[in-house]
Amino acid sequence: MPNYPYEFRRQMVGLVRSGRTPEDLAREFEPSAQTIRNWVRQADIDDGRRDGMTSAEREELTRLRRENKILREEKEILRKAAAFFARETDLPR
C-alpha cells in the first residue's frame, strides 16, 4: 500500500467534508474508498470532532513501545552479563 503525502490526505478529507463521497474520490484518485474513510475518521479524531486516539498520541505510543522493547533487551543483556561475571568470580583459581 503506497504511503500518501500528508497534504494529499488532507485534500481528500477536505473534499469529503465538502460533500464528495469516498467512492467518488476513489474512482477519480488512487486510494480506495475505505482508505479515504479512514483518513476522514482520523482527521475527525485529530480535530476533536470524534473520540479516539489522535495521530500524535498514536505516534507517541509507538515510540514508547519501541523504547520499552529496547530497554527490556538491554536489561536482559545486563542480567546475562551479571550472571556470567558472577560465575567467573566463583571459579577456583
C-alpha positions as CSV (number, residue, x, y, z in Angstrom):
1,M,0.0,0.0,0.0
2,P,1.5,3.3,-1.0
3,N,2.2,5.9,1.6
4,Y,0.3,9.1,0.6
5,P,1.7,12.5,1.5
6,Y,0.0,14.3,4.4
7,E,-1.2,17.2,2.2
8,F,-2.8,14.8,-0.3
9,R,-4.6,13.0,2.6
10,R,-5.8,16.4,4.0
11,Q,-7.1,17.4,0.5
12,M,-9.1,14.2,0.3
13,V,-10.5,14.8,3.8
14,G,-11.5,18.3,2.7
15,L,-13.2,17.1,-0.4
16,V,-15.2,14.6,1.6
17,R,-16.2,17.3,4.1
18,S,-17.3,19.5,1.2
19,G,-19.7,16.8,0.0
20,R,-17.8,14.4,-2.2
21,T,-18.2,10.7,-1.4
22,P,-15.2,8.5,-0.7
23,E,-16.4,6.2,-3.5
24,D,-16.4,9.1,-6.0
25,L,-12.9,10.1,-4.9
26,A,-11.7,6.5,-5.1
27,R,-12.7,6.3,-8.8
28,E,-11.0,9.6,-9.6
29,F,-7.9,9.1,-7.5
30,E,-5.9,6.1,-6.5
31,P,-6.7,5.4,-2.8
32,S,-9.6,3.1,-2.0
33,A,-12.9,4.4,-0.6
34,Q,-12.2,2.7,2.7
35,T,-8.7,4.3,2.9
36,I,-10.3,7.7,2.4
37,R,-13.0,7.0,5.0
38,N,-10.2,6.0,7.4
39,W,-8.4,9.3,6.8
40,V,-11.7,11.2,7.4
41,R,-12.2,9.3,10.7
42,Q,-8.7,10.0,11.9
43,A,-8.9,13.7,10.9
44,D,-12.2,13.9,12.9
45,I,-10.4,12.5,15.9
46,D,-7.4,14.8,15.4
47,D,-9.7,17.8,15.1
48,G,-11.6,16.9,18.2
49,R,-14.8,16.1,16.4
50,R,-14.8,12.5,17.5
51,D,-13.4,10.5,20.4
52,G,-10.3,8.3,19.9
53,M,-6.6,8.3,19.9
54,T,-5.1,11.2,18.0
55,S,-2.3,10.8,15.5
56,A,0.1,12.4,17.9
57,E,-0.9,10.1,20.7
58,R,-0.6,7.1,18.3
59,E,2.9,8.2,17.3
60,E,3.9,8.7,21.0
61,L,2.6,5.2,21.9
62,T,4.6,3.7,19.0
63,R,7.7,5.5,20.1
64,L,7.3,4.5,23.8
65,R,6.6,0.8,22.8
66,R,9.8,0.8,20.7
67,E,11.8,2.4,23.5
68,N,10.3,-0.1,26.1
69,K,11.4,-3.0,23.8
70,I,14.9,-1.7,23.6
71,L,15.1,-1.2,27.4
72,R,13.8,-4.8,28.0
73,E,16.5,-6.1,25.6
74,E,19.2,-4.1,27.4
75,K,18.0,-5.2,30.8
76,E,18.2,-8.9,29.6
77,I,21.8,-8.4,28.3
78,L,22.8,-6.8,31.6
79,R,21.2,-9.7,33.5
80,K,23.1,-12.3,31.5
81,A,26.4,-10.3,31.8
82,A,26.0,-10.1,35.6
83,A,25.3,-13.8,35.8
84,F,28.3,-14.6,33.6
85,F,30.7,-12.4,35.7
86,A,29.2,-13.9,38.9
87,R,30.1,-17.4,37.7
88,E,33.6,-16.2,36.7
89,T,34.3,-14.8,40.2
90,D,33.1,-18.1,41.8
91,L,35.6,-20.2,39.8
92,P,38.6,-21.5,41.8
93,R,42.0,-20.2,40.6
